[in-house]
Amino acid sequence: MTDQAFHVYVIQGRGERDYADCQAAIAHVPARMTSLPFIGDENELIARTRDADAMVVVSSPVTRAVMSALEGLKTVVRTGVGYDVIDVPAATELGVVVVNIPDLWVREVANHALALLLAWNRKILTMDRQVHAGVWGGGVPGAHTGALHGETVGIVGLGNIGSAFARRVAAFETNVIACDPYVDDTRFAALGVERVSLEALAERSDYVSVHTLLNAETRYLIGDAFFRRMKPTAILINTSRGPVVDERALARALEATRLAGAALDVWEEEPIARDNPLLRMDNVIATPHAAYFSSAAVAQVPRRCGEEIARALTGQRPLNIVNPEVYGPGAALRAAVRAAGRRGA
């Protein structure tokens, strides 16, 4: 503990929210909080958070350069499940504890993915536009509408959100298959989900829903090779991270009718560029990275982030550590080196 309050910076997303509950959660540490608007440039981030002991980020990039420059930085908290905006290996080397909040909107994202599937299957958007335009009846629009029951839903990533989605979609009497090499057979069995390879999932699925983290292994996991194997009547749903799907490959596949459509909540570039070709396609449903949202879930974010920071700054282990290796051999030495650097700054 120091004789001065720790300094915690909250770097807001593109839409700002009230973090008063974060300040309340860290007051006893003691720590004071400064809220800053979204910062996309690492040099600006360094300049404005020089004395940071902890940081909360939504989408600002926390790179090796940022963490190296912030010599007093002890922890970075990402406000949601994904932590691809943080260089986790660099954080571990530098002794910075990375924390995420993985459980707040599991249900919301699973619900949104299911809503996108149902909106496509029931042609909700198409029929809504027709009725608003004065067109009534004429049968179900489009060349093919699946019955849903008896069809196959493939899930890429059977973590917390993928599992929640599996439970929901199974209630529609679908056959559920999944690919996730990091989840054991016990979970597959408990969910009644069949384990398959990524290739088999692409070939067999009538609906593919993506629920994996973004990292070096999963970037562009869903690309040309995957789309070549899909049924021409199948659709792709992505509520995970935009770069898991190669958007250019998806656009080519849709133009070539290798699959019937897509429903996307996340994008390679956010906010999405107005000239993105996917936005010009009638067979693409687009939402603005909003799958996480419910008023109840969002309201908990500031407090949960503050509680995790309070644990880290008082020598306790946070509940949701992304890089537990930071507490392994050499941790004390790394901390001492960073402390010495801070004193000499």
Secondary structure as a PSIPRED ss2 file (coil, helix, strand):
# PSIPRED VFORMAT (PSIPRED V4.0)

   1 M C   1.000  0.000  0.000
   2 T C   1.000  0.000  0.000
   3 D C   1.000  0.000  0.000
   4 Q C   1.000  0.000  0.000
   5 A C   1.000  0.000  0.000
   6 F E   0.000  0.000  1.000
   7 H E   0.000  0.000  1.000
   8 V E   0.000  0.000  1.000
   9 Y E   0.000  0.000  1.000
  10 V E   0.000  0.000  1.000
  11 I E   0.000  0.000  1.000
  12 Q C   1.000  0.000  0.000
  13 G C   1.000  0.000  0.000
  14 R C   1.000  0.000  0.000
  15 G C   1.000  0.000  0.000
  16 E C   1.000  0.000  0.000
  17 R C   1.000  0.000  0.000
  18 D C   1.000  0.000  0.000
  19 Y C   1.000  0.000  0.000
  20 A H   0.000  1.000  0.000
  21 D H   0.000  1.000  0.000
  22 C H   0.000  1.000  0.000
  23 Q H   0.000  1.000  0.000
  24 A H   0.000  1.000  0.000
  25 A H   0.000  1.000  0.000
  26 I H   0.000  1.000  0.000
  27 A C   1.000  0.000  0.000
  28 H C   1.000  0.000  0.000
  29 V C   1.000  0.000  0.000
  30 P C   1.000  0.000  0.000
  31 A E   0.000  0.000  1.000
  32 R E   0.000  0.000  1.000
  33 M E   0.000  0.000  1.000
  34 T E   0.000  0.000  1.000
  35 S E   0.000  0.000  1.000
  36 L E   0.000  0.000  1.000
  37 P C   1.000  0.000  0.000
  38 F C   1.000  0.000  0.000
  39 I C   1.000  0.000  0.000
  40 G C   1.000  0.000  0.000
  41 D C   1.000  0.000  0.000
  42 E H   0.000  1.000  0.000
  43 N H   0.000  1.000  0.000
  44 E H   0.000  1.000  0.000
  45 L H   0.000  1.000  0.000
  46 I H   0.000  1.000  0.000
  47 A H   0.000  1.000  0.000
  48 R H   0.000  1.000  0.000
  49 T C   1.000  0.000  0.000
  50 R C   1.000  0.000  0.000
  51 D C   1.000  0.000  0.000
  52 A C   1.000  0.000  0.000
  53 D C   1.000  0.000  0.000
  54 A E   0.000  0.000  1.000
  55 M E   0.000  0.000  1.000
  56 V E   0.000  0.000  1.000
  57 V E   0.000  0.000  1.000
  58 V C   1.000  0.000  0.000
  59 S C   1.000  0.000  0.000
  60 S C   1.000  0.000  0.000
  61 P C   1.000  0.000  0.000
  62 V E   0.000  0.000  1.000
  63 T C   1.000  0.000  0.000
  64 R H   0.000  1.000  0.000
  65 A H   0.000  1.000  0.000
  66 V H   0.000  1.000  0.000
  67 M H   0.000  1.000  0.000
  68 S H   0.000  1.000  0.000
  69 A H   0.000  1.000  0.000
  70 L C   1.000  0.000  0.000
  71 E C   1.000  0.000  0.000
  72 G C   1.000  0.000  0.000
  73 L C   1.000  0.000  0.000
  74 K C   1.000  0.000  0.000
  75 T E   0.000  0.000  1.000
  76 V E   0.000  0.000  1.000
  77 V E   0.000  0.000  1.000
  78 R E   0.000  0.000  1.000
  79 T C   1.000  0.000  0.000
  80 G C   1.000  0.000  0.000
  81 V C   1.000  0.000  0.000
  82 G C   1.000  0.000  0.000
  83 Y C   1.000  0.000  0.000
  84 D C   1.000  0.000  0.000
  85 V C   1.000  0.000  0.000
  86 I E   0.000  0.000  1.000
  87 D C   1.000  0.000  0.000
  88 V H   0.000  1.000  0.000
  89 P H   0.000  1.000  0.000
  90 A H   0.000  1.000  0.000
  91 A H   0.000  1.000  0.000
  92 T H   0.000  1.000  0.000
  93 E H   0.000  1.000  0.000
  94 L H   0.000  1.000  0.000
  95 G C   1.000  0.000  0.000
  96 V C   1.000  0.000  0.000
  97 V E   0.000  0.000  1.000
  98 V E   0.000  0.000  1.000
  99 V E   0.000  0.000  1.000
 100 N C   1.000  0.000  0.000
 101 I C   1.000  0.000  0.000
 102 P C   1.000  0.000  0.000
 103 D C   1.000  0.000  0.000
 104 L C   1.000  0.000  0.000
 105 W C   1.000  0.000  0.000
 106 V H   0.000  1.000  0.000
 107 R H   0.000  1.000  0.000
 108 E H   0.000  1.000  0.000
 109 V H   0.000  1.000  0.000
 110 A H   0.000  1.000  0.000
 111 N H   0.000  1.000  0.000
 112 H H   0.000  1.000  0.000
 113 A H   0.000  1.000  0.000
 114 L H   0.000  1.000  0.000
 115 A H   0.000  1.000  0.000
 116 L H   0.000  1.000  0.000
 117 L H   0.000  1.000  0.000
 118 L H   0.000  1.000  0.000
 119 A H   0.000  1.000  0.000
 120 W H   0.000  1.000  0.000
 121 N H   0.000  1.000  0.000
 122 R C   1.000  0.000  0.000
 123 K C   1.000  0.000  0.000
 124 I H   0.000  1.000  0.000
 125 L H   0.000  1.000  0.000
 126 T H   0.000  1.000  0.000
 127 M H   0.000  1.000  0.000
 128 D H   0.000  1.000  0.000
 129 R H   0.000  1.000  0.000
 130 Q H   0.000  1.000  0.000
 131 V H   0.000  1.000  0.000
 132 H H   0.000  1.000  0.000
 133 A C   1.000  0.000  0.000
 134 G C   1.000  0.000  0.000
 135 V C   1.000  0.000  0.000
 136 W C   1.000  0.000  0.000
 137 G C   1.000  0.000  0.000
 138 G C   1.000  0.000  0.000
 139 G C   1.000  0.000  0.000
 140 V C   1.000  0.000  0.000
 141 P C   1.000  0.000  0.000
 142 G C   1.000  0.000  0.000
 143 A C   1.000  0.000  0.000
 144 H C   1.000  0.000  0.000
 145 T C   1.000  0.000  0.000
 146 G C   1.000  0.000  0.000
 147 A C   1.000  0.000  0.000
 148 L C   1.000  0.000  0.000
 149 H C   1.000  0.000  0.000
 150 G C   1.000  0.000  0.000
 151 E C   1.000  0.000  0.000
 152 T E   0.000  0.000  1.000
 153 V E   0.000  0.000  1.000
 154 G E   0.000  0.000  1.000
 155 I E   0.000  0.000  1.000
 156 V E   0.000  0.000  1.000
 157 G C   1.000  0.000  0.000
 158 L C   1.000  0.000  0.000
 159 G C   1.000  0.000  0.000
 160 N H   0.000  1.000  0.000
 161 I H   0.000  1.000  0.000
 162 G H   0.000  1.000  0.000
 163 S H   0.000  1.000  0.000
 164 A H   0.000  1.000  0.000
 165 F H   0.000  1.000  0.000
 166 A H   0.000  1.000  0.000
 167 R H   0.000  1.000  0.000
 168 R H   0.000  1.000  0.000
 169 V H   0.000  1.000  0.000
 170 A H   0.000  1.000  0.000
 171 A C   1.000  0.000  0.000
 172 F C   1.000  0.000  0.000
 173 E C   1.000  0.000  0.000
 174 T C   1.000  0.000  0.000
 175 N E   0.000  0.000  1.000
 176 V E   0.000  0.000  1.000
 177 I E   0.000  0.000  1.000
 178 A E   0.000  0.000  1.000
 179 C E   0.000  0.000  1.000
 180 D C   1.000  0.000  0.000
 181 P C   1.000  0.000  0.000
 182 Y C   1.000  0.000  0.000
 183 V C   1.000  0.000  0.000
 184 D C   1.000  0.000  0.000
 185 D H   0.000  1.000  0.000
 186 T H   0.000  1.000  0.000
 187 R H   0.000  1.000  0.000
 188 F H   0.000  1.000  0.000
 189 A H   0.000  1.000  0.000
 190 A H   0.000  1.000  0.000
 191 L H   0.000  1.000  0.000
 192 G C   1.000  0.000  0.000
 193 V C   1.000  0.000  0.000
 194 E E   0.000  0.000  1.000
 195 R E   0.000  0.000  1.000
 196 V C   1.000  0.000  0.000
 197 S C   1.000  0.000  0.000
 198 L H   0.000  1.000  0.000
 199 E H   0.000  1.000  0.000
 200 A H   0.000  1.000  0.000
 201 L H   0.000  1.000  0.000
 202 A H   0.000  1.000  0.000
 203 E H   0.000  1.000  0.000
 204 R H   0.000  1.000  0.000
 205 S C   1.000  0.000  0.000
 206 D C   1.000  0.000  0.000
 207 Y E   0.000  0.000  1.000
 208 V E   0.000  0.000  1.000
 209 S E   0.000  0.000  1.000
 210 V E   0.000  0.000  1.000
 211 H C   1.000  0.000  0.000
 212 T C   1.000  0.000  0.000
 213 L C   1.000  0.000  0.000
 214 L C   1.000  0.000  0.000
 215 N C   1.000  0.000  0.000
 216 A C   1.000  0.000  0.000
 217 E C   1.000  0.000  0.000
 218 T C   1.000  0.000  0.000
 219 R C   1.000  0.000  0.000
 220 Y C   1.000  0.000  0.000
 221 L C   1.000  0.000  0.000
 222 I E   0.000  0.000  1.000
 223 G C   1.000  0.000  0.000
 224 D H   0.000  1.000  0.000
 225 A H   0.000  1.000  0.000
 226 F H   0.000  1.000  0.000
 227 F H   0.000  1.000  0.000
 228 R H   0.000  1.000  0.000
 229 R H   0.000  1.000  0.000
 230 M C   1.000  0.000  0.000
 231 K C   1.000  0.000  0.000
 232 P C   1.000  0.000  0.000
 233 T C   1.000  0.000  0.000
 234 A C   1.000  0.000  0.000
 235 I E   0.000  0.000  1.000
 236 L E   0.000  0.000  1.000
 237 I E   0.000  0.000  1.000
 238 N E   0.000  0.000  1.000
 239 T C   1.000  0.000  0.000
 240 S C   1.000  0.000  0.000
 241 R C   1.000  0.000  0.000
 242 G H   0.000  1.000  0.000
 243 P H   0.000  1.000  0.000
 244 V H   0.000  1.000  0.000
 245 V E   0.000  0.000  1.000
 246 D C   1.000  0.000  0.000
 247 E H   0.000  1.000  0.000
 248 R H   0.000  1.000  0.000
 249 A H   0.000  1.000  0.000
 250 L H   0.000  1.000  0.000
 251 A H   0.000  1.000  0.000
 252 R H   0.000  1.000  0.000
 253 A H   0.000  1.000  0.000
 254 L H   0.000  1.000  0.000
 255 E H   0.000  1.000  0.000
 256 A C   1.000  0.000  0.000
 257 T C   1.000  0.000  0.000
 258 R C   1.000  0.000  0.000
 259 L C   1.000  0.000  0.000
 260 A C   1.000  0.000  0.000
 261 G E   0.000  0.000  1.000
 262 A E   0.000  0.000  1.000
 263 A E   0.000  0.000  1.000
 264 L E   0.000  0.000  1.000
 265 D C   1.000  0.000  0.000
 266 V C   1.000  0.000  0.000
 267 W C   1.000  0.000  0.000
 268 E C   1.000  0.000  0.000
 269 E C   1.000  0.000  0.000
 270 E C   1.000  0.000  0.000
 271 P C   1.000  0.000  0.000
 272 I C   1.000  0.000  0.000
 273 A C   1.000  0.000  0.000
 274 R C   1.000  0.000  0.000
 275 D C   1.000  0.000  0.000
 276 N C   1.000  0.000  0.000
 277 P H   0.000  1.000  0.000
 278 L H   0.000  1.000  0.000
 279 L H   0.000  1.000  0.000
 280 R H   0.000  1.000  0.000
 281 M C   1.000  0.000  0.000
 282 D C   1.000  0.000  0.000
 283 N C   1.000  0.000  0.000
 284 V E   0.000  0.000  1.000
 285 I E   0.000  0.000  1.000
 286 A E   0.000  0.000  1.000
 287 T C   1.000  0.000  0.000
 288 P C   1.000  0.000  0.000
 289 H C   1.000  0.000  0.000
 290 A C   1.000  0.000  0.000
 291 A C   1.000  0.000  0.000
 292 Y C   1.000  0.000  0.000
 293 F C   1.000  0.000  0.000
 294 S C   1.000  0.000  0.000
 295 S H   0.000  1.000  0.000
 296 A H   0.000  1.000  0.000
 297 A H   0.000  1.000  0.000
 298 V H   0.000  1.000  0.000
 299 A H   0.000  1.000  0.000
 300 Q H   0.000  1.000  0.000
 301 V H   0.000  1.000  0.000
 302 P H   0.000  1.000  0.000
 303 R H   0.000  1.000  0.000
 304 R H   0.000  1.000  0.000
 305 C H   0.000  1.000  0.000
 306 G H   0.000  1.000  0.000
 307 E H   0.000  1.000  0.000
 308 E H   0.000  1.000  0.000
 309 I H   0.000  1.000  0.000
 310 A H   0.000  1.000  0.000
 311 R H   0.000  1.000  0.000
 312 A H   0.000  1.000  0.000
 313 L H   0.000  1.000  0.000
 314 T C   1.000  0.000  0.000
 315 G C   1.000  0.000  0.000
 316 Q C   1.000  0.000  0.000
 317 R C   1.000  0.000  0.000
 318 P C   1.000  0.000  0.000
 319 L C   1.000  0.000  0.000
 320 N C   1.000  0.000  0.000
 321 I E   0.000  0.000  1.000
 322 V C   1.000  0.000  0.000
 323 N C   1.000  0.000  0.000
 324 P H   0.000  1.000  0.000
 325 E H   0.000  1.000  0.000
 326 V H   0.000  1.000  0.000
 327 Y H   0.000  1.000  0.000
 328 G C   1.000  0.000  0.000
 329 P C   1.000  0.000  0.000
 330 G C   1.000  0.000  0.000
 331 A H   0.000  1.000  0.000
 332 A H   0.000  1.000  0.000
 333 L H   0.000  1.000  0.000
 334 R H   0.000  1.000  0.000
 335 A H   0.000  1.000  0.000
 336 A H   0.000  1.000  0.000
 337 V H   0.000  1.000  0.000
 338 R H   0.000  1.000  0.000
 339 A H   0.000  1.000  0.000
 340 A H   0.000  1.000  0.000
 341 G H   0.000  1.000  0.000
 342 R H   0.000  1.000  0.000
 343 R H   0.000  1.000  0.000
 344 G H   0.000  1.000  0.000
 345 A C   1.000  0.000  0.000
